[in-house]
Amino acid sequence: MKLYGIKTCDTCRKALKALPNAEFIDVRATPLDRAELQRFLDAFGADLVNTRSTTWRGLSESERAADPLDQLVAHPTLMKRPVIDDGTLYLGWGKDVQAALT
């Protein structure tokens, strides 16, 4: 199982604590390639881009209008977190994801 996120993200820390066998991948330290990001976009669509983040608020209008894949490649912290891959992809750490994985 892989957990994609950012080490300073509280939600990622909670998920990692509940899933101690998960391999943690910090997307800021180890940016994901386009193919991996495209796989996440195919699964979650526009929900993958966190439009409530500080990073999003700092983008210009033209950057916000860009293709989501290009946005995520340029700004890995725009990805909603965590993305968990255990053969099935999960986004976030809501009660539905917790129930499915713990």
Order of alpha helices (4+ residues) and beta strands (2+ residues): beta-alpha-beta-alpha-alpha-alpha-alpha-beta-beta-alpha
